[in-house]
């Protein structure tokens, strides 16, 4: 008689336990050669689920189901919604140069 192998679904949200975990998760996405918006939205959704989607929905003023839909791959989410989610998570996007600085004459 063989024992049946038991498996469980792996969920990254179970492993996002600190703000540093969340920031590292998002930063890794931006380090990729080609940025993928769907993966970014999914990652924001993972972080929102890790912190409680209901609390993030309340903080953004969006319905929980609307927030789930907005953060799924393929959604046509508005940048304003992304900003609201980031603010509710206590995060913000920043821009930095990665090429040599341009001078005024260029």
MOPAC internal coordinates of N, CA, C and O (Angstrom, degrees):
PM7 1SCF
backbone

  N    0.0000 0     0.00 0     0.00 0    0    0    0
  C    1.4518 1     0.00 0     0.00 0    1    0    0
  C    1.5349 1   109.24 1     0.00 0    2    1    0
  O    1.2310 1   120.79 1   -47.81 1    3    2    1
  N    1.3188 1   116.09 1   132.19 1    3    2    1
  C    1.4618 1   119.93 1  -178.70 1    5    3    2
  C    1.5134 1   110.19 1  -103.23 1    6    5    3
  O    1.2310 1   121.46 1   -35.17 1    7    6    5
  N    1.3117 1   114.80 1   144.83 1    7    6    5
  C    1.4624 1   120.00 1   175.57 1    9    7    6
  C    1.5184 1   108.97 1   -80.33 1   10    9    7
  O    1.2310 1   120.98 1   -40.38 1   11   10    9
  N    1.3050 1   115.73 1   139.62 1   11   10    9
  C    1.4559 1   119.64 1   177.50 1   13   11   10
  C    1.5232 1   108.81 1   -79.79 1   14   13   11
  O    1.2310 1   121.57 1   -43.08 1   15   14   13
  N    1.3083 1   114.61 1   136.92 1   15   14   13
  C    1.4481 1   121.18 1   177.76 1   17   15   14
  C    1.5308 1   108.55 1   -74.90 1   18   17   15
  O    1.2310 1   120.71 1   -51.99 1   19   18   17
  N    1.3145 1   116.24 1   128.01 1   19   18   17
  C    1.4627 1   120.65 1   178.04 1   21   19   18
  C    1.5185 1   108.59 1  -101.76 1   22   21   19
  O    1.2310 1   121.24 1   -47.79 1   23   22   21
  N    1.2939 1   115.23 1   132.21 1   23   22   21
  C    1.4602 1   120.28 1   178.33 1   25   23   22
  C    1.5147 1   109.24 1  -127.08 1   26   25   23
  O    1.2310 1   121.36 1   -22.19 1   27   26   25
  N    1.3051 1   115.00 1   157.81 1   27   26   25
  C    1.4559 1   120.73 1   174.06 1   29   27   26
  C    1.5240 1   107.65 1  -129.20 1   30   29   27
  O    1.2310 1   121.27 1   -24.29 1   31   30   29
  N    1.2757 1   115.17 1   155.71 1   31   30   29
  C    1.4587 1   120.61 1   179.43 1   33   31   30
  C    1.5297 1   108.73 1   -73.72 1   34   33   31
  O    1.2310 1   120.54 1   -49.50 1   35   34   33
  N    1.3372 1   116.57 1   130.50 1   35   34   33
  C    1.4596 1   121.40 1   178.05 1   37   35   34
  C    1.5154 1   108.47 1   -83.54 1   38   37   35
  O    1.2310 1   120.54 1   -47.03 1   39   38   37
  N    1.3199 1   116.58 1   132.97 1   39   38   37
  C    1.4574 1   121.35 1  -178.44 1   41   39   38
  C    1.5215 1   108.52 1  -132.65 1   42   41   39
  O    1.2310 1   120.51 1   -62.29 1   43   42   41
  N    1.3246 1   116.63 1   117.71 1   43   42   41
  C    1.4591 1   120.71 1  -178.35 1   45   43   42
  C    1.5217 1   111.37 1   -58.37 1   46   45   43
  O    1.2310 1   119.57 1   150.08 1   47   46   45
  N    1.3269 1   118.43 1   -29.92 1   47   46   45
  C    1.4659 1   121.19 1  -179.37 1   49   47   46
  C    1.5263 1   111.62 1   -59.48 1   50   49   47
  O    1.2310 1   120.32 1   152.81 1   51   50   49
  N    1.3181 1   116.99 1   -27.19 1   51   50   49
  C    1.4649 1   120.72 1   178.03 1   53   51   50
  C    1.5235 1   112.24 1   -69.22 1   54   53   51
  O    1.2310 1   120.02 1   162.48 1   55   54   53
  N    1.3237 1   117.57 1   -17.52 1   55   54   53
  C    1.4564 1   122.18 1  -175.06 1   57   55   54
  C    1.5242 1   113.66 1  -109.78 1   58   57   55
  O    1.2310 1   120.52 1   178.65 1   59   58   57
  N    1.3127 1   116.62 1    -1.35 1   59   58   57
  C    1.4628 1   121.31 1   177.00 1   61   59   58
  C    1.5244 1   107.87 1   -91.45 1   62   61   59
  O    1.2310 1   120.88 1   -94.95 1   63   62   61
  N    1.3098 1   115.92 1    85.05 1   63   62   61
  C    1.4599 1   120.42 1  -171.51 1   65   63   62
  C    1.5264 1   114.04 1  -101.61 1   66   65   63
  O    1.2310 1   120.24 1   161.17 1   67   66   65
  N    1.3172 1   117.14 1   -18.83 1   67   66   65
  C    1.4639 1   120.05 1   179.94 1   69   67   66
  C    1.5256 1   109.91 1  -130.36 1   70   69   67
  O    1.2310 1   121.39 1   -15.94 1   71   70   69
  N    1.3126 1   114.95 1   164.06 1   71   70   69
  C    1.4645 1   119.92 1   176.52 1   73   71   70
  C    1.5351 1   110.00 1   -62.08 1   74   73   71
  O    1.2310 1   120.32 1   144.73 1   75   74   73
  N    1.3288 1   116.99 1   -35.27 1   75   74   73
  C    1.4626 1   120.78 1   178.29 1   77   75   74
  C    1.5283 1   110.80 1   -63.33 1   78   77   75
  O    1.2310 1   120.30 1   141.48 1   79   78   77
  N    1.3376 1   117.03 1   -38.52 1   79   78   77
  C    1.4676 1   120.77 1   176.03 1   81   79   78
  C    1.5273 1   110.28 1   -60.04 1   82   81   79
  O    1.2310 1   121.07 1   134.06 1   83   82   81
  N    1.3241 1   115.56 1   -45.94 1   83   82   81
  C    1.4684 1   121.25 1  -177.35 1   85   83   82
  C    1.5250 1   111.29 1   -65.14 1   86   85   83
  O    1.2310 1   120.91 1   135.06 1   87   86   85
  N    1.3310 1   115.86 1   -44.94 1   87   86   85
  C    1.4683 1   120.12 1  -179.80 1   89   87   86
  C    1.5225 1   110.38 1   -64.30 1   90   89   87
  O    1.2310 1   120.30 1   136.53 1   91   90   89
  N    1.3049 1   117.03 1   -43.47 1   91   90   89
  C    1.4634 1   120.94 1   178.26 1   93   91   90
  C    1.5178 1   111.74 1   -61.25 1   94   93   91
  O    1.2310 1   120.93 1   140.26 1   95   94   93
  N    1.3216 1   115.82 1   -39.74 1   95   94   93
  C    1.4675 1   122.03 1   178.09 1   97   95   94
  C    1.5269 1   110.60 1   -60.00 1   98   97   95
  O    1.2310 1   120.62 1   131.74 1   99   98   97
  N    1.3329 1   116.42 1   -48.26 1   99   98   97
  C    1.4626 1   120.28 1  -179.75 1  101   99   98
  C    1.5293 1   111.69 1   -70.07 1  102  101   99
  O    1.2310 1   120.14 1   139.33 1  103  102  101
  N    1.3271 1   117.33 1   -40.67 1  103  102  101
  C    1.4658 1   119.96 1   179.91 1  105  103  102
  C    1.5235 1   111.17 1   -61.40 1  106  105  103
  O    1.2310 1   120.17 1   142.78 1  107  106  105
  N    1.3122 1   117.28 1   -37.22 1  107  106  105
  C    1.4598 1   120.65 1   179.03 1  109  107  106
  C    1.5288 1   110.98 1   -60.39 1  110  109  107
  O    1.2310 1   120.29 1   145.69 1  111  110  109
  N    1.3290 1   117.05 1   -34.31 1  111  110  109
  C    1.4636 1   120.33 1   178.73 1  113  111  110
  C    1.5220 1   111.66 1   -65.54 1  114  113  111
  O    1.2310 1   120.93 1   142.35 1  115  114  113
  N    1.3205 1   115.82 1   -37.65 1  115  114  113
  C    1.4593 1   120.23 1  -178.05 1  117  115  114
  C    1.5275 1   112.13 1   -77.99 1  118  117  115
  O    1.2310 1   120.03 1   165.74 1  119  118  117
  N    1.3147 1   117.54 1   -14.26 1  119  118  117
  C    1.4620 1   120.93 1   178.25 1  121  119  118
  C    1.5286 1   112.17 1   -83.40 1  122  121  119
  O    1.2310 1   120.55 1   167.41 1  123  122  121
  N    1.3144 1   116.55 1   -12.59 1  123  122  121
  C    1.4550 1   120.30 1   178.12 1  125  123  122
  C    1.5246 1   109.90 1   -66.74 1  126  125  123
  O    1.2310 1   120.81 1   -30.14 1  127  126  125
  N    1.3150 1   116.06 1   149.86 1  127  126  125
  C    1.4615 1   120.70 1  -178.37 1  129  127  126
  C    1.5241 1   111.62 1   -61.04 1  130  129  127
  O    1.2310 1   120.41 1   137.57 1  131  130  129
  N    1.3238 1   116.82 1   -42.43 1  131  130  129
  C    1.4666 1   121.23 1   178.25 1  133  131  130
  C    1.5202 1   108.65 1  -116.63 1  134  133  131
  O    1.2310 1   121.08 1   -62.44 1  135  134  133
  N    1.3141 1   115.55 1   117.56 1  135  134  133
  C    1.4644 1   120.75 1   179.78 1  137  135  134
  C    1.5262 1   109.29 1   -71.64 1  138  137  135
  O    1.2310 1   120.32 1   -46.16 1  139  138  137
  N    1.3201 1   116.99 1   133.84 1  139  138  137
  C    1.4577 1   122.16 1  -179.36 1  141  139  138
  C    1.5295 1   108.76 1  -116.21 1  142  141  139
  O    1.2310 1   120.63 1   -68.46 1  143  142  141
  N    1.3181 1   116.40 1   111.54 1  143  142  141
  C    1.4593 1   122.03 1  -177.20 1  145  143  142
  C    1.5287 1   111.39 1   -60.34 1  146  145  143
  O    1.2310 1   120.04 1   140.20 1  147  146  145
  N    1.3240 1   117.54 1   -39.80 1  147  146  145
  C    1.4671 1   120.24 1  -179.34 1  149  147  146
  C    1.5208 1   111.74 1   -62.58 1  150  149  147
  O    1.2310 1   120.40 1   140.33 1  151  150  149
  N    1.3115 1   116.85 1   -39.67 1  151  150  149
  C    1.4652 1   119.94 1   178.47 1  153  151  150
  C    1.5273 1   109.90 1   -68.66 1  154  153  151
  O    1.2310 1   120.36 1   141.60 1  155  154  153
  N    1.3274 1   116.92 1   -38.40 1  155  154  153
  C    1.4698 1   120.90 1   176.73 1  157  155  154
  C    1.5262 1   110.94 1   -61.17 1  158  157  155
  O    1.2310 1   120.08 1   133.16 1  159  158  157
  N    1.3320 1   117.45 1   -46.84 1  159  158  157
  C    1.4623 1   120.77 1   178.66 1  161  159  158
  C    1.5211 1   111.05 1   -61.40 1  162  161  159
  O    1.2310 1   120.63 1   137.96 1  163  162  161
  N    1.3049 1   116.41 1   -42.04 1  163  162  161
  C    1.4550 1   121.25 1   178.18 1  165  163  162
  C    1.5234 1   110.83 1   -62.45 1  166  165  163
  O    1.2310 1   120.28 1   138.72 1  167  166  165
  N    1.3296 1   117.06 1   -41.28 1  167  166  165
  C    1.4620 1   121.46 1   178.82 1  169  167  166
  C    1.5307 1   111.09 1   -64.68 1  170  169  167
  O    1.2310 1   120.15 1   138.44 1  171  170  169
  N    1.3299 1   117.31 1   -41.56 1  171  170  169
  C    1.4676 1   119.83 1   175.62 1  173  171  170
  C    1.5261 1   110.56 1   -61.09 1  174  173  171
  O    1.2310 1   120.98 1   140.02 1  175  174  173
  N    1.3278 1   115.73 1   -39.98 1  175  174  173
  C    1.4607 1   120.16 1   176.65 1  177  175  174
  C    1.5141 1   111.96 1   -63.47 1  178  177  175
  O    1.2310 1   120.43 1   140.26 1  179  178  177
  N    1.3304 1   116.78 1   -39.74 1  179  178  177
  C    1.4711 1   120.56 1   177.35 1  181  179  178
  C    1.5199 1   110.66 1   -60.75 1  182  181  179
  O    1.2310 1   120.81 1   135.57 1  183  182  181
  N    1.3264 1   116.06 1   -44.43 1  183  182  181
  C    1.4655 1   120.22 1  -179.27 1  185  183  182
  C    1.5224 1   110.39 1   -67.17 1  186  185  183
  O    1.2310 1   120.25 1   138.50 1  187  186  185
  N    1.3319 1   117.12 1   -41.50 1  187  186  185
  C    1.4692 1   120.73 1   178.22 1  189  187  186
  C    1.5344 1   110.50 1   -62.11 1  190  189  187
  O    1.2310 1   120.14 1   139.65 1  191  190  189
  N    1.3325 1   117.34 1   -40.35 1  191  190  189
  C    1.4678 1   119.95 1   177.47 1  193  191  190
  C    1.5239 1   111.45 1   -66.89 1  194  193  191
  O    1.2310 1   120.78 1   143.01 1  195  194  193
  N    1.3276 1   116.11 1   -36.99 1  195  194  193
  C    1.4649 1   120.23 1   179.23 1  197  195  194
  C    1.5273 1   110.88 1   -64.10 1  198  197  195
  O    1.2310 1   120.75 1   146.86 1  199  198  197
  N    1.3303 1   116.18 1   -33.14 1  199  198  197
  C    1.4708 1   120.32 1  -178.29 1  201  199  198
  C    1.5241 1   113.30 1   -94.10 1  202  201  199
  O    1.2310 1   119.80 1   167.71 1  203  202  201
  N    1.3026 1   117.99 1   -12.29 1  203  202  201
  C    1.4719 1   125.84 1  -177.58 1  205  203  202
  C    1.5252 1   109.25 1   107.74 1  206  205  203
  O    1.2310 1   121.61 1   -76.87 1  207  206  205
  N    1.3025 1   114.52 1   103.13 1  207  206  205
  C    1.4608 1   121.30 1  -179.16 1  209  207  206
  C    1.5279 1   110.38 1   -57.40 1  210  209  207
  O    1.2310 1   120.19 1   142.69 1  211  210  209
  N    1.3210 1   117.24 1   -37.31 1  211  210  209
  C    1.4699 1   120.44 1  -179.77 1  213  211  210
  C    1.5291 1   111.06 1   -62.20 1  214  213  211
  O    1.2310 1   120.08 1   138.22 1  215  214  213
  N    1.3294 1   117.45 1   -41.78 1  215  214  213
  C    1.4667 1   120.97 1   179.59 1  217  215  214
  C    1.5274 1   111.27 1   -67.93 1  218  217  215
  O    1.2310 1   120.62 1   140.44 1  219  218  217
  N    1.3236 1   116.41 1   -39.56 1  219  218  217
  C    1.4640 1   120.10 1   179.32 1  221  219  218
  C    1.5273 1   109.60 1   -68.46 1  222  221  219
  O    1.2310 1   120.22 1   139.62 1  223  222  221
  N    1.3143 1   117.19 1   -40.38 1  223  222  221
  C    1.4701 1   120.97 1   177.41 1  225  223  222
  C    1.5270 1   110.38 1   -60.04 1  226  225  223
  O    1.2310 1   121.03 1   135.10 1  227  226  225
  N    1.3115 1   115.63 1   -44.90 1  227  226  225
  C    1.4727 1   119.55 1   179.40 1  229  227  226
  C    1.5247 1   110.74 1   -62.64 1  230  229  227
  O    1.2310 1   120.01 1   136.30 1  231  230  229
  N    1.3145 1   117.59 1   -43.70 1  231  230  229
  C    1.4608 1   121.61 1  -178.95 1  233  231  230
  C    1.5267 1   112.31 1   -65.60 1  234  233  231
  O    1.2310 1   120.16 1   149.43 1  235  234  233
  N    1.3221 1   117.30 1   -30.57 1  235  234  233
  C    1.4736 1   120.60 1  -179.46 1  237  235  234
  C    1.5226 1   112.46 1   -88.57 1  238  237  235
  O    1.2310 1   120.19 1   165.16 1  239  238  237
  N    1.3353 1   117.24 1   -14.84 1  239  238  237
  C    1.4539 1   120.80 1  -176.70 1  241  239  238
  C    1.5196 1   112.64 1    81.37 1  242  241  239
  O    1.2310 1   120.64 1  -167.89 1  243  242  241
  N    1.3220 1   116.38 1    12.11 1  243  242  241
  C    1.4586 1   121.13 1   178.91 1  245  243  242
  C    1.5194 1   109.68 1  -103.03 1  246  245  243
  O    1.2310 1   120.42 1   -25.66 1  247  246  245
  N    1.3153 1   116.79 1   154.34 1  247  246  245
  C    1.4544 1   120.58 1   173.31 1  249  247  246
  C    1.5202 1   109.90 1   -70.24 1  250  249  247
  O    1.2310 1   120.25 1   -29.40 1  251  250  249
  N    1.3258 1   117.12 1   150.60 1  251  250  249
  C    1.4584 1   121.34 1  -178.28 1  253  251  250
  C    1.5221 1   111.47 1   -58.05 1  254  253  251
  O    1.2310 1   120.46 1   133.88 1  255  254  253
  N    1.3316 1   116.73 1   -46.12 1  255  254  253
  C    1.4673 1   119.94 1   179.89 1  257  255  254
  C    1.5265 1   111.47 1   -64.87 1  258  257  255
  O    1.2310 1   120.35 1   142.00 1  259  258  257
  N    1.3249 1   116.93 1   -38.00 1  259  258  257
  C    1.4728 1   120.41 1   177.25 1  261  259  258
  C    1.5195 1   110.52 1   -63.08 1  262  261  259
  O    1.2310 1   120.90 1   141.19 1  263  262  261
  N    1.3240 1   115.88 1   -38.81 1  263  262  261
  C    1.4577 1   119.91 1   179.47 1  265  263  262
  C    1.5293 1   111.02 1   -67.49 1  266  265  263
  O    1.2310 1   120.45 1   137.44 1  267  266  265
  N    1.3229 1   116.74 1   -42.56 1  267  266  265
  C    1.4677 1   120.01 1   175.36 1  269  267  266
  C    1.5275 1   110.61 1   -56.36 1  270  269  267
  O    1.2310 1   120.59 1   134.27 1  271  270  269
  N    1.3324 1   116.47 1   -45.73 1  271  270  269
  C    1.4711 1   121.02 1  -179.47 1  273  271  270
  C    1.5257 1   111.51 1   -65.21 1  274  273  271
  O    1.2310 1   120.37 1   139.45 1  275  274  273
  N    1.3278 1   116.90 1   -40.55 1  275  274  273
  C    1.4636 1   120.86 1  -178.45 1  277  275  274
  C    1.5232 1   111.92 1   -65.57 1  278  277  275
  O    1.2310 1   120.15 1   149.22 1  279  278  277
  N    1.3262 1   117.32 1   -30.78 1  279  278  277
  C    1.4606 1   121.13 1  -175.03 1  281  279  278
  C    1.5224 1   113.47 1   -99.85 1  282  281  279
  O    1.2310 1   120.52 1  -163.29 1  283  282  281
  N    1.3064 1   116.61 1    16.71 1  283  282  281
  C    1.4661 1   118.61 1   176.83 1  285  283  282
  C    1.5231 1   109.77 1   -98.71 1  286  285  283
  O    1.2310 1   120.46 1   -31.82 1  287  286  285
  N    1.3218 1   116.72 1   148.18 1  287  286  285
  C    1.4698 1   119.99 1   179.11 1  289  287  286
  C    1.5269 1   111.26 1   -54.16 1  290  289  287
  O    1.2310 1   121.46 1   -41.44 1  291  290  289
  N    1.3320 1   114.81 1   138.56 1  291  290  289
  C    1.4570 1   120.50 1   178.40 1  293  291  290
  C    1.5111 1   114.45 1    90.95 1  294  293  291
  O    1.2310 1   120.29 1   172.80 1  295  294  293
  N    1.3318 1   117.05 1    -7.20 1  295  294  293
  C    1.4617 1   118.04 1  -179.73 1  297  295  294
  C    1.5275 1   109.85 1   -72.63 1  298  297  295
  O    1.2310 1   121.09 1   -24.53 1  299  298  297
  N    1.2825 1   115.53 1   155.47 1  299  298  297
  C    1.4649 1   121.68 1   178.53 1  301  299  298
  C    1.5277 1   107.98 1  -104.15 1  302  301  299
  O    1.2310 1   121.12 1  -121.00 1  303  302  301
  N    1.3062 1   115.46 1    59.00 1  303  302  301
  C    1.4607 1   122.10 1  -175.62 1  305  303  302
  C    1.5330 1   110.40 1   -71.32 1  306  305  303
  O    1.2310 1   121.56 1   -35.62 1  307  306  305
  N    1.3073 1   114.61 1   144.38 1  307  306  305
  C    1.4644 1   120.68 1   177.07 1  309  307  306
  C    1.5164 1   109.56 1   -79.74 1  310  309  307
  O    1.2310 1   120.66 1   -31.71 1  311  310  309
  N    1.3145 1   116.34 1   148.29 1  311  310  309
  C    1.4599 1   120.53 1   178.86 1  313  311  310
  C    1.5260 1   110.73 1   -60.08 1  314  313  311
  O    1.2310 1   120.42 1   145.92 1  315  314  313
  N    1.3142 1   116.81 1   -34.08 1  315  314  313
  C    1.4638 1   121.83 1   177.74 1  317  315  314
  C    1.5361 1   110.40 1   -57.64 1  318  317  315
  O    1.2310 1   120.16 1   140.87 1  319  318  317
  N    1.3138 1   117.31 1   -39.13 1  319  318  317
  C    1.4647 1   121.20 1   178.41 1  321  319  318
  C    1.5186 1   110.51 1   -67.05 1  322  321  319
  O    1.2310 1   120.46 1   138.59 1  323  322  321
  N    1.3198 1   116.72 1   -41.41 1  323  322  321
  C    1.4666 1   120.20 1   177.35 1  325  323  322
  C    1.5230 1   109.84 1   -60.93 1  326  325  323
  O    1.2310 1   120.37 1   136.82 1  327  326  325
  N    1.3275 1   116.90 1   -43.18 1  327  326  325
  C    1.4645 1   120.63 1   178.36 1  329  327  326
  C    1.5272 1   111.21 1   -61.16 1  330  329  327
  O    1.2310 1   120.04 1   138.80 1  331  330  329
  N    1.3289 1   117.53 1   -41.20 1  331  330  329
  C    1.4617 1   120.99 1   178.93 1  333  331  330
  C    1.5224 1   111.18 1   -63.80 1  334  333  331
  O    1.2310 1   120.47 1   138.10 1  335  334  333
  N    1.3253 1   116.71 1   -41.90 1  335  334  333
  C    1.4650 1   120.80 1   179.49 1  337  335  334
  C    1.5267 1   109.45 1   -64.68 1  338  337  335
  O    1.2310 1   120.68 1   132.84 1  339  338  337
  N    1.3323 1   116.30 1   -47.16 1  339  338  337
  C    1.4606 1   119.35 1   178.88 1  341  339  338
  C    1.5254 1   111.54 1   -59.16 1  342  341  339
  O    1.2310 1   120.21 1   136.93 1  343  342  341
  N    1.3266 1   117.21 1   -43.07 1  343  342  341
  C    1.4624 1   120.85 1   179.09 1  345  343  342
  C    1.5309 1   110.69 1   -63.18 1  346  345  343
  O    1.2310 1   120.12 1   138.33 1  347  346  345
  N    1.3240 1   117.37 1   -41.67 1  347  346  345
  C    1.4629 1   121.27 1   178.60 1  349  347  346
  C    1.5253 1   111.13 1   -63.53 1  350  349  347
  O    1.2310 1   120.88 1   150.51 1  351  350  349
  N    1.3350 1   115.93 1   -29.49 1  351  350  349
  C    1.4639 1   120.75 1   178.18 1  353  351  350
  C    1.5327 1   112.00 1   -86.05 1  354  353  351
  O    1.2310 1   120.81 1   174.72 1  355  354  353
  N    1.3394 1   116.06 1    -5.28 1  355  354  353
  C    1.4575 1   120.24 1  -178.03 1  357  355  354
  C    1.5176 1   112.34 1    75.22 1  358  357  355
  O    1.2310 1   120.76 1  -151.45 1  359  358  357
  N    1.3378 1   116.15 1    28.55 1  359  358  357
  C    1.4588 1   121.99 1  -178.50 1  361  359  358
  C    1.5159 1   110.02 1  -122.10 1  362  361  359
  O    1.2310 1   120.68 1   -19.39 1  363  362  361
  N    1.3301 1   116.30 1   160.61 1  363  362  361
  C    1.4606 1   120.72 1   174.34 1  365  363  362
  C    1.5118 1   108.67 1  -146.45 1  366  365  363
  O    1.2310 1   120.90 1   -25.35 1  367  366  365
  N    1.3152 1   115.89 1   154.65 1  367  366  365
  C    1.4513 1   121.99 1   174.89 1  369  367  366
  C    1.5241 1   108.30 1   -86.23 1  370  369  367
  O    1.2310 1   120.44 1   -32.30 1  371  370  369
  N    1.3106 1   116.76 1   147.70 1  371  370  369
  C    1.4584 1   119.82 1   174.16 1  373  371  370
  C    1.5281 1   108.28 1  -136.73 1  374  373  371
  O    1.2310 1   121.34 1   -21.15 1  375  374  373
  N    1.2974 1   115.04 1   158.85 1  375  374  373
  C    1.4535 1   121.98 1  -177.13 1  377  375  374
  C    1.5266 1   108.29 1  -117.62 1  378  377  375
  O    1.2310 1   120.86 1   -42.19 1  379  378  377
  N    1.3131 1   115.96 1   137.81 1  379  378  377
  C    1.4565 1   120.00 1   174.49 1  381  379  378
  C    1.5214 1   108.72 1  -142.76 1  382  381  379
  O    1.2310 1   120.91 1   -28.31 1  383  382  381
  N    1.3053 1   115.87 1   151.69 1  383  382  381
  C    1.4589 1   120.96 1   179.94 1  385  383  382
  C    1.5276 1   109.46 1   -73.88 1  386  385  383
  O    1.2310 1   121.01 1   -37.56 1  387  386  385
  N    1.3199 1   115.68 1   142.44 1  387  386  385
  C    1.4487 1   119.24 1   175.39 1  389  387  386
  C    1.5279 1   111.03 1  -120.79 1  390  389  387
  O    1.2310 1   120.56 1  -179.91 1  391  390  389
  N    1.3161 1   116.54 1     0.09 1  391  390  389
  C    1.4635 1   122.16 1   177.79 1  393  391  390
  C    1.5272 1   108.16 1  -115.67 1  394  393  391
  O    1.2310 1   119.90 1   -12.45 1  395  394  393
  N    1.3261 1   117.80 1   167.55 1  395  394  393
  C    1.4731 1   119.19 1   176.95 1  397  395  394
  C    1.5290 1   110.19 1   -55.55 1  398  397  395
  O    1.2310 1   120.98 1   -36.13 1  399  398  397
  N    1.3114 1   115.74 1   143.87 1  399  398  397
  C    1.4549 1   120.48 1  -179.21 1  401  399  398
  C    1.5187 1   110.96 1   -64.19 1  402  401  399
  O    1.2310 1   121.73 1   -39.25 1  403  402  401
  N    1.3280 1   114.29 1   140.75 1  403  402  401
  C    1.4664 1   120.72 1   176.17 1  405  403  402
  C    1.5229 1   108.79 1   -84.85 1  406  405  403
  O    1.2310 1   121.05 1   -31.05 1  407  406  405
  N    1.3131 1   115.59 1   148.95 1  407  406  405
  C    1.4658 1   119.55 1   175.29 1  409  407  406
  C    1.5231 1   107.83 1  -100.08 1  410  409  407
  O    1.2310 1   120.64 1   -12.63 1  411  410  409
  N    1.3086 1   116.39 1   167.37 1  411  410  409
  C    1.4550 1   121.36 1  -178.55 1  413  411  410
  C    1.5261 1   111.55 1   -63.48 1  414  413  411
  O    1.2310 1   119.77 1   152.27 1  415  414  413
  N    1.3319 1   118.04 1   -27.73 1  415  414  413
  C    1.4618 1   121.15 1  -178.15 1  417  415  414
  C    1.5262 1   112.55 1   -76.30 1  418  417  415
  O    1.2310 1   119.40 1   164.30 1  419  418  417
  N    1.2909 1   118.75 1   -15.70 1  419  418  417
  C    1.4703 1   120.57 1  -175.87 1  421  419  418
  C    1.4886 1   112.45 1   -80.64 1  422  421  419
  O    1.2310 1   120.10 1   180.00 1  423  422  421

